[in-house]
Amino acid sequence: MAHIFIGGAWPYANGSLHLGRLASLLPGDVLARYFRSKGDEVLYVSGSDCHGTPVAVQAAQEGISPAEFAGRYHQEFKACFEQLGFSYDLYTRTDQEIHFETVQELFVKLLAQGFLYPRTVLQTYCEVDRRFLPDRYVEGICPVCGQRARGDQCDYCSTLLDPADLKERSCKLCGTAPTERRTEHYYLELSRFQESLSDYAEQTKGWRDNAVQMTRRYLAEGLQDRAATRDLDWGVDVPLPGYADKKIYVWIEAVCGYLSASRQWAAQTGKRWEPFWLEGQEDLNAYYVHGKDNIPFHTLIWPAILLGTGALHLPDHIVSCEYLTLEGRKFSTSRNWAVWVPDLLAKYQPDSIRYFLIANGPENRDADFSWREFIYSHNGELLGAFGNFVQRTLAFINKSFAGQVPEGNFPDEWKEAISGLYLNTGRLIESGHFKSAIEGVFSFVRQANKYFDEEKPWQQIKENREVRLGLKRKRSGSGIIKMARLLFTIILTMEPGPVKLNDVLNIV
């Protein structure tokens, strides 16, 4: 029995959940359901990222506390995930005491190991708003690709940035050109991990290609030390004297949530988090599921923190989705450009949304959302192919066999085909190829519908009284029914295993 850790990226609690974010998170739930069905021990965690200046600024504009503002969206996120059937073992939030303790503990360990050091730097300051500006509140032109970018990262070319790198800088709050003031911060000496992270990246086998390519690019350019603290008033306190007006930078804090959430789960359930985290554990696999904008934080920064603190298991599988776009533009909460998940759930069934994102989502390349494709995906595939197979099979059972599945022979070629489908679907899910997995299943569904048409069980039942009465075990509609039972399991739950007819009827 293996131990499977699955960490889903933490949606930022500054606005409603949009379809692009959901597309990058859904693979985590498919993995969790699959491994649980195999009998493995699974720990699947995530939560709402509640810190950062955008939350504090928006809360101040509404006259409420940042915790209250973030709490509103945390509850919305949680409700959406529950409605969508996400099977988190724990969905938490970063403004919990156990998260503060875990982040500060890791910070102190990095400091004790000599991987953090103080540096006096020039930090962007807005004279109009009279405050130091967080990196993402400085906007300008990316020096690499020439597109508009924030001071922490360019969304177009994924370059990690510092506000000083930007051209034509402006304050996002008031639009004026910011100045710079001296301030002291602690820096993570990421450059010291260049060799160890290069070795680690070369040895991994469970990363998607976008993660491999982007990580190699950063390593080839040479890792740069990154600020680990910032002048902020909302976040995790720096556990050092003289730093009362500073917080631990959100980019180093948020990834620590995977560990803090695991500890919180253990405290709440009485179970142990260590088998999912301590290096040297047998049969331990760690999956990290997120969008491509989070790749460097999961392939470089989080592994550096884990290596610097020691004895904690590094990511094995990086399941990093590309962007879901709308009319060619990336979904964005801050720019109010999105299809919002609460609105979608108010009009459409969760299974339709889940199926569309698995079958048509941005798994290997950017995908543009289309209402026409969404409707076709439901009507033409989920309903037209699978729904048709379900309906005609159950109707046949009820009409011809009084709702009871008869005994019968299952053709050997179909038995072998469906066994192969189970094995191949499992391999594809484990390797993060969900689109290929569901394409294989639906190809089989279409073959099964064709088989149903060719066999004409409704005609056999009329012509052969022995078949109708269930007295003769021969090739008949019972083989189709048995096939349907297996297909129901794979498609409706994406988890191979035995299924009872009553369970199928309840699901349908």
N, C-alpha and C positions, 0 to 999 in steps of 0.2 A: 504494500500500500504506500503510495507516494504522498508527499506533502506538497501541495500546490498553492503558492501565494500569488494572488492576482491583485494588482494595484491599479485602480482606475483613476485617471487624472481628476484633479479637483476643480470643478467649475467655479469661476469667480463670481462672488455674490454681489455684483453691482448692477444686475439687470436680469430679466427673464432668460430662461434656458432656450437656446435656439437649436434648429435642426442640425446645423454644422457641428456644434458641440456634441449633440446626441450621437451623430454618426461616428464620432471618434471614440465614444464610450461604450456603445452597444457590444462590440466584440468581447469586452470583459465579461459581460453577463453570459454570452454564448459559451465562453470557456468555462465559467464557473458551473453552469448547468451540465456541461459535458463531463467534466472531471468528477463531479459528484455522482453522476450516473454510473461512472466506472468503478465507484467505490473508493476513490481517493479522498484524502483529507484536504479540504479546500478552505482557504481563508481569503475572502474577497472583500476588500475595504476601499473606501473613498470618503469624500466629504466636501463640504463647501469651503472655499478659500475666502475667509471673512476679513482679511487684513488688507492694508494698502491705502494709499491716499485717495483713490477714486471713491472708495466706500466712505471715508471720513468726510470728503468734500461734499458728496451728495447728501450725506446724513445731515451735515451742517445746514445745507440749503433747505432741508425739510424741517429743521429744528428738532431733530431727534438724535439719539446717540448712535455711533457707528455700529454698536452691537445690535441695537434694535433694527437698524436699516438692513444689516447683513442677515439678521434673523428672519426678516420678511422673505427674502429670496431663498434662504436655506429651507424654510418650510415649503416654499413653492417647488424647489428642486426635489425635495424629498417626496412630495405628493406626486410629482410627475414620474419619478422613478418607480414609485409603488404602482401607479396606474399602468406603467409600461411593463410591469412584471420583473423589474430588476431584482436579483436575488442577493443583494449585498448581505454579508454577515454583519457589517456595521457601516452605516453611512453617518458620518459625524460632521464636525465643524472645527475650524482651526482656532477658535477663541475659547477652547476648553483648557482647563488647568493642566490636564495630563499632557496636552500638546505643548504648552509653555514649558513644562518641566523637561520633556523629552528634547525639545529644541535647545534649551539652555544647557542641558547635559552634553549634547553633542558638540555644542559651541565650546564648552569648557574643555572637552577632550581634545578637540582640534587645537585649541590654544596650548594645552599641556604638551601636545606632541610637536609643537613648533610650526604648525601649518597655518596659523593666523598671526599677523603682525600689524602694528599700528603704522599709519601713514598719514601725513598731513597733505591734503589735496585741495584743489580748487573745485568747489561744488557749485552748480548752477543755483542762482538766487534771483528771485523776482522782487524788484524794488517796489513795484506797485502793490503786490499782495503781501510783501514783507515776510517772505518765508523761503526756506530752501525748497527746491523743487525736486520731487522724485523723478527718476529717469524717464518714466513713461509720461510725465507731464511736461517734458521738453520735446517739442516737435521740430522737424526740419527736413533737410534733404539727405538721404543716405549717400555716403561718400563712395559706396561700392556700385550701386545700381542706379542711383539718381532718382529714386522714387521717394514719396513722402514716407517718413518713418518716425517712430518714437525714439527716445533716448536710450532705451534698453535693448531694442531688437527691431530689425527691419522685417516686416511681414512678407515682403516680396522676395527677398533673397536670403532670408533667415540669418543674416549676419548679426552676431552679438555686438552691441554698440555701447558706447559711453556718450553722454550728452555732448562732451567736447568734440566728438567725432562729426557731429551733424553740421551741415551747412545751413545758413539762413535760419538760425534757431529762433524759436518763439515760445512763450509761455502758453500752455493750453488753457489756463484759467482766464487770462486777460488779453492774450495776443501780443503783448509787448516783448521786445528783445530782452532776455535775461542777462544779468551780469554774473560774476563769479566771486565767491568768497572762500576764504580759507577755513577748513574744518578738518578735524581728525577722525579717521575711521579705521576699523580693522579690515584687513584684506585677507582673503583666502589665497594662499600661495599655490594656485592651480598649476603654475609652471613646473613645480616640483613633481607633479604627477604625470608629466609628459611621457616618460618611458613606460611606467606601469600601466597607464591608460592605453598607450599604443599596443602593448602586449595583450592587454585585456580585449581590446577591440578586434585584434587579429584572430583571437581564439574563439570568439563567439560564433555560434551557428544559428541562433534563433532570432536574428534581427531582420526586419524588412529592409529592402534595398535602399529606401530613402534614408533610413537611419544609418546604414553602412556608409553610404556615399557622403552624407553630411558630416558624420563623425570623422571620416578620413580627411575631409576638407579642413576641419578645424585643427586636427592634429598636424596636417601638413603645413598649415599656416603658423603653427606654434601656439600653445596655450598661454593665455594672458591671465595674470592675477586679477581677481574680481573682488569688488567691495562686498564685505559681509555685513556691514552696518550702514544705516542711513539716518539722516535727521528727519525723523517722523514722529508723530504723536499718537499713532494707532498701530499696534502690533505687539510683538514679543519683546519684552525688555532685554537689554544687554546686561548680562549678569556680572558687570564690572563697575567699580567705583568711578565716578566722573563721567558716566555715560547715561545719566538719568534722562536726558532729552533726546536720546537716540534709541532706535529699535533694530533688531536683527532684520536684515534685508529679506524681503518676501521671497526672492528667488531661492535663497538658501533655506528659508523657513518652511515653505510650502511642501517641498519634496520630503522633508522630515516627517510630514503627516502620515506617510505610509507606515512608519514605525510607531508613531504615537497612536494611530488608530488601531494597530495590532495590539498594543499594550492596553488600550481602553477596552477593546473586545475581550481580552483575557480577564481584565478586572471585572467586567460585567457578567461573564459567563463562568468564571472559575476554571477556564481552560488555560493551556500554556501557549504563549506566543513564540517561545524559543524554537520549537521545531520548524517554524516557518522562516526563521531569520538567522540562526547561528550557523556560521560556516562549519563545514565538516559533517553536517547532518546528511544521512543517507536519503537518496530519492527525494531531493528537494529541488523544485523548479519554480522560478519566479518570473511571472509575466507582468509587464508594465504596458498599459493600454492608454493611448493619448493621441493627440494630433501632431502633425509634423512641426508645428511651431514650438513644441515642447521637447523635441528630440535632444538638443544639447544638454538640457537639464537632467535627462534620464540616462544618457549615454556617457556623459562626462562629469557634470557637477555632482549628481547624486552618487555615482561610483567613487568620485574623489572623496566625498564626505565619508562614505562607508569604508574606504581604504584607510583614510586618515584616523578614523576612530577605532578600527580594527575588529576582526572576528565576526563581521556581519556579511551576509550573503549578497553577492552582486547580482544585478539583473541578468537573467538568462535569455529571455525573449522580449524583444522590443516590438510591440504591435502598434506601429505609428501610421495613422491614416493620413492621406493627403487632404486637401481642402475641399469642402463642399461649397460651391459658389451659387450665387443667384444672379442671373443675367451677366455672368462672367466675373462678378465681383465677390470677393470673400465675404462670408457671413461675419458680421461684427456687431457686438452689443453696443459698444461706445459710439458707433456711427449709425445705430438704429437701422441696420440693413440686414434683415433676417426673416425667416419664417419661424414664428415663435411656437415652441412645443405646447404650451398651455392652450393656445388657439387651435392647434392641430388636433389635440386630444379632445377638444370640445366637439369636434365634427367627425372624427374618424376613429376607427377601432385600433387599439394598440398593436394587434397582430399585423394589420395592414402597414402600419408605420415601420414596425420591426422588419417585416419581410422586404419592404422597399429599400431600406437602408442596407440590409445585408446583400441583396441581389444587385442593387444599383448604386451603392455608396462609393465613396472615394477611397477604395482599398489600396489601389496601386497607382492611381493618378487622380488629379482633380476631376470632380464630377459636378456638372451644372444641374441644379434642381429644376425640374419642370413639372408643373401641375398635370400636364398631359401625360407625362411618363408615370407620374404617381398614380393617376387614375387607371392607366393601362396596366400597370403592374398589379393592381388589385383585381380589376375586372378580367383581364386577359390571362393572367398567370395564377394568382392565388385563388380566385374564384373559378375562372374558366377551366383551369387544368386540375388543380388539387381539389377545389371545392366540388367540381363536377364528379371527380372520382369518389369522394367521400359520400356525396348525396346519393349517387346511383348505387353504390355498394350497400349503404345502410337501408335504402328503400328496398333493394332486392332481398336483404335479410328479413326485413319486417314482412314483406308481402309473401315471400315464398317459404320461409322457415319460422314464422311466428316469432321473429326476433332472436332466435337461437342459432348460433353458428354450427352448421353440420360438420361431421367428420368427412374427410375426403383426401385424395392424393394431391400432393403439391408437385407439379412438374419439376423434374430435376434441373432443367435449364434455368428455371426461374428461382429455384432454391439456391443455386450457385450464384446467380446474378445478384440476388438480394443480399446474400452473405458478403459478396464482394463489395456491394454498395456500402454496407455497414462498416467494413474495414477501411475502405478508401475514404469515406466521409469522416471517420475518426482521425485518420492520418492528416487529412487536410485541415480539420479543426485544430488539432494540436500544433500544426505548423503555421497557423494564422491565416490560412487561405479559405476564408469563409465563403467568398463569392463562388469559388470553384466547387466547394462542398455543396452549396444549395443548388447550383446549376446541375450537378450530377444527380441530385435527388429529383429535381423537376424533369430532367431528361427521362428518368426512370418512371415518373408519374405519367408522362406522355406515352411511354411504351405500355404501361399498365392499362391506360385508357384504350389504346389500340387493341390490346389483348382482350379486353372486355368486349369490344365491338366485334372482334373476330370470333370469339367463342360463343357469343349470343346465349348466355346462361338463361335469359328469360324464355328463349325458345326451347332450350334443352329441358327445362322444367315442365314444359307443356307436353313434349314428345315422349318423355321417359318417366313413367309413373314411379319406378323404383328410385330414381334420383329425387323426384318430388317428395317421396315419403322418407327419404334418407336411409333406404334399406340397402343400397348398393354403393360401395365406396369406389368411385371411379372419377375420372377427370370431369369436373363440373364446376359450377359457380363457387363451390367451397374453396377451391384453390385461389380464386380471385379474392375471396373474403380474407383468407389467411394473408395474402399479399398486402391487402389493404391495411390490416392490423399493424403490420410491420412499418409500412410507410407512414401511418398516422404518427407513430412514435418519433420517427426521425424529423418529420416536418414540423409538427406542432410543438415539440419540445427541444428539437435539435440535440437529443440525447439518446443514443442507442440503448436498447434493453428490452426486457419483456413488457408486454402491455396486455391488459384485460379489456375485453369488449365493453364492459360497463364503464371503465375509465375513459375509453374512446368516446362512448356516447355522451358522457358527462362533459368532456372537452368540447365536442362538436356542438 
